[in-house]
């Protein structure tokens, strides 16, 4: 025999009593009273005793939805529905006793049972969101570069409605953007630095590229002022380089003209020397001399000069 508290007046009574000796509440062998007593045992964590009473109640009423719910609580070893919702490790629909309770429940009890299952599913979802949230927090705390912050931002965005995830995702993206801008800023500064050491052609290109990078940064640090400086330097160096290039091309053009003129004069001199010394040329040699082909021009020129000197020495 065991004692328990009367559900009505909380007086101690025997589980064998038919009614409470204090308030007269029926405690007999009806299914309803058996389930009342079973719930009392559940609250005291006496699960085996509760299970026996539940089975007795089901013997009397096999379609009793509340009996199957209490049986589920007993199998899970929880003291009540609230504890069940917080402790169960899988959806309630995975349990046979829950499905039987749903099958035999009236409209009001059915709504309550479905509410328990929704609460369980919401708990699972929140637990998963919390895991994602904590993982994203770690990524954010250990982030060293743009990609790390972007990865953390994406994790927060996946649970944007959970806690302050939306705000944290924006913070991470802002940090990633700052790192990206700083990287571009340093790259542009490096190109400016290299531009001072290179020749005019390459320096101009480096300054132009640096200016484009600074322009993409907008008002970041001194990007606007440095952009103008790069454009100014690039234009100045470009103008100087272009001027030098034009002068160089002009010199080449003048040199080419001088060489052609000299070659013409040289050919003319050879021809005149040949006439003076009565030396004759074959048509083929003469044509090649006029065309200025190097192989013949040089050989014939030297030969004619030698002949002319020999002729002049003999005359002298």
RARAWO-V665497 format. One record per residue. RES is the residue in one small letter. SS is DSSP state (2 for helix, 1 for strand, 0 for the rest). PSI is psi in radians with two decimals (none if undefined). OMEGA is omega in whole degrees, -180 to 180 (none if undefined). Layout:
BEGIN
res,ss,psi,omega
RES,SS,PSI,OMEGA
RES,SS,PSI,OMEGA
END
This chain:
BEGIN
res,ss,psi,omega
x,0,2.44,179
x,0,2.66,179
x,1,2.54,175
x,1,2.91,-179
x,1,2.36,176
x,0,2.29,-180
x,0,-0.41,-177
x,0,-0.96,-175
x,0,-0.06,178
x,0,0.27,175
x,0,2.63,178
x,1,2.20,177
x,1,2.84,-179
x,1,2.54,178
x,0,-0.05,177
x,0,-0.10,-177
x,0,2.61,178
x,0,-0.38,179
x,1,2.83,179
x,0,2.24,-178
x,0,-0.22,-179
x,0,-0.85,-176
x,0,-0.17,177
x,0,0.14,179
x,0,2.25,179
x,1,2.32,180
x,0,0.36,-170
x,0,-2.83,-173
x,0,0.23,176
x,0,2.67,-177
x,2,-0.72,-178
x,2,-0.81,-179
x,2,-0.60,177
x,2,-0.71,180
x,2,-0.58,175
x,2,-0.79,180
x,2,-0.65,179
x,2,-0.74,179
x,2,-0.64,177
x,2,-0.76,178
x,2,-0.63,178
x,2,-0.75,-180
x,2,-0.48,178
x,0,0.09,180
x,0,0.51,174
x,0,1.34,-169
x,2,-0.62,-180
x,2,-0.77,178
x,2,-0.71,179
x,2,-0.72,-179
x,2,-0.71,180
x,2,-0.76,179
x,2,-0.66,179
x,2,-0.72,179
x,2,-0.65,176
x,2,-0.71,179
x,2,-0.69,179
x,2,-0.50,175
x,2,-0.59,-179
x,2,-0.64,-179
x,0,1.48,-176
x,0,-0.30,-179
x,0,0.44,-177
x,0,1.89,-177
x,2,-0.70,-179
x,2,-0.59,178
x,2,-0.71,180
x,2,-0.58,176
x,2,-0.78,178
x,2,-0.59,178
x,2,-0.66,176
x,2,-0.76,178
x,2,-0.68,179
x,2,-0.77,-179
x,2,-0.55,178
x,2,-0.17,-178
x,0,0.93,175
x,0,2.72,-174
x,0,-0.26,-180
x,0,3.13,-176
x,2,-0.69,-179
x,2,-0.76,178
x,2,-0.63,178
x,2,-0.83,-179
x,2,-0.60,-177
x,2,-0.26,-174
x,2,-0.46,-176
x,0,2.51,-173
x,0,0.12,176
x,0,2.85,-179
x,0,2.57,-180
x,2,-0.46,180
x,2,-0.19,177
x,2,-0.09,-178
x,0,2.33,-178
x,2,-0.76,-178
x,2,-0.58,178
x,2,-0.79,-179
x,2,-0.60,176
x,2,-0.66,177
x,2,-0.74,178
x,2,-0.68,-178
x,2,-0.69,-174
x,2,0.04,-176
x,0,2.60,171
x,0,3.13,-175
x,2,-0.82,-178
x,2,-0.79,178
x,2,-0.62,179
x,2,-0.78,178
x,2,-0.70,179
x,2,-0.76,180
x,2,-0.76,179
x,2,-0.60,177
x,2,-0.73,178
x,2,-0.76,-179
x,2,-0.69,177
x,2,-0.70,179
x,2,-0.66,177
x,2,-0.81,-179
x,2,-0.68,177
x,2,-0.65,178
x,2,-0.77,177
x,2,-0.76,-179
x,2,-0.75,180
x,2,-0.62,177
x,2,-0.70,178
x,2,-0.69,178
x,2,-0.66,179
x,2,-0.68,177
x,2,-0.79,179
x,2,-0.70,180
x,2,-0.82,-180
x,2,-0.68,178
x,2,-0.75,179
x,2,-0.65,177
x,2,-0.72,179
x,2,-0.74,178
x,2,-0.75,180
x,2,-0.73,-178
x,2,-0.51,-178
x,2,0.03,-176
x,0,2.30,179
x,0,-0.33,-177
x,0,-3.12,-177
x,2,-0.79,-177
x,2,-0.65,179
x,2,-0.79,-180
x,2,-0.65,179
x,2,-0.66,177
x,2,-0.76,177
x,2,-0.72,180
x,2,-0.75,179
x,2,-0.67,178
x,2,-0.78,179
x,2,-0.68,-179
x,2,-0.50,178
x,2,-0.35,179
x,0,0.78,-171
x,0,-0.45,-179
x,0,-0.02,-177
x,0,2.16,179
x,0,-2.27,-178
x,0,0.56,-176
x,2,-0.70,-179
x,2,-0.78,179
x,2,-0.72,-179
x,2,-0.62,178
x,2,-0.71,178
x,2,-0.65,178
x,2,-0.76,-179
x,2,-0.72,179
x,2,-0.62,176
x,2,-0.73,179
x,2,-0.69,178
x,2,-0.71,179
x,2,-0.69,179
x,2,-0.75,179
x,2,-0.68,179
x,2,-0.76,179
x,2,-0.71,179
x,2,-0.66,178
x,2,-0.77,178
x,2,-0.70,-180
x,2,-0.81,-180
x,2,-0.65,178
x,2,-0.74,179
x,2,-0.72,178
x,2,-0.69,180
x,2,-0.68,179
x,2,-0.65,176
x,2,-0.74,-179
x,2,-0.74,179
x,2,-0.57,-179
x,2,-0.49,-180
x,0,-0.30,-175
x,0,-0.17,-175
x,0,2.95,176
x,0,2.98,-171
x,2,-0.70,-178
x,2,-0.88,-179
x,2,-0.64,180
x,2,-0.73,179
x,2,-0.76,179
x,2,-0.71,180
x,2,-0.72,179
x,2,-0.69,179
x,2,-0.78,179
x,2,-0.71,178
x,2,-0.71,179
x,2,-0.70,179
x,2,-0.68,179
x,2,-0.78,178
x,2,-0.66,180
x,2,-0.65,-179
x,2,-0.31,-178
x,0,-0.20,179
x,0,-2.13,-177
x,0,0.31,-179
x,0,2.14,-180
x,0,-2.19,-178
x,0,0.44,-174
x,2,-0.70,-177
x,2,-0.82,-180
x,2,-0.71,-180
x,2,-0.56,177
x,2,-0.80,180
x,2,-0.69,179
x,2,-0.76,-180
x,2,-0.74,179
x,2,-0.72,180
x,2,-0.81,180
x,2,-0.72,-180
x,2,-0.75,179
x,2,-0.75,-178
x,2,-0.85,-180
x,2,-0.66,179
x,2,-0.74,178
x,2,-0.76,178
x,2,-0.75,-179
x,2,-0.73,-180
x,2,-0.72,178
x,2,-0.78,179
x,2,-0.68,-180
x,2,-0.74,179
x,2,-0.72,177
x,2,-0.72,-179
x,2,-0.75,178
x,2,-0.64,179
x,2,-0.72,178
x,2,-0.72,179
x,2,-0.69,-180
x,2,-0.76,178
x,2,-0.71,179
x,2,-0.69,180
x,2,-0.76,178
x,2,-0.71,-180
x,2,-0.72,179
x,2,-0.74,179
x,2,-0.72,179
x,2,-0.78,180
x,2,-0.73,180
x,2,-0.70,179
x,2,-0.76,179
x,2,-0.67,-179
x,2,-0.76,179
x,2,-0.75,179
x,2,-0.74,180
x,2,-0.72,-179
x,2,-0.75,-179
x,2,-0.77,180
x,2,-0.77,178
x,2,-0.68,179
x,2,-0.70,180
x,2,-0.71,-180
x,2,-0.59,-176
x,0,0.15,178
x,0,0.44,175
x,0,2.47,-178
x,0,2.76,179
x,0,2.60,171
x,0,2.77,180
x,2,-0.65,-178
x,2,-0.78,-179
x,2,-0.73,-179
x,2,-0.75,180
x,2,-0.73,-179
x,2,-0.58,177
x,2,-0.76,-180
x,2,-0.63,179
x,2,-0.23,176
x,0,0.50,179
x,0,2.23,-170
x,2,-0.77,-173
x,2,-0.70,-178
x,2,-0.66,-178
x,2,-0.87,-177
x,2,-0.82,-178
x,2,-0.81,-177
x,2,-0.66,-180
x,2,-0.86,-179
x,2,-0.67,-179
x,2,-0.73,-179
x,2,-0.64,178
x,2,-0.75,178
x,2,-0.78,-179
x,2,-0.69,-179
x,2,-0.74,178
x,2,-0.69,179
x,2,-0.74,179
x,2,-0.76,-179
x,2,-0.65,180
x,2,-0.68,-180
x,2,-0.64,-180
x,2,-0.62,-179
x,0,none,none
END
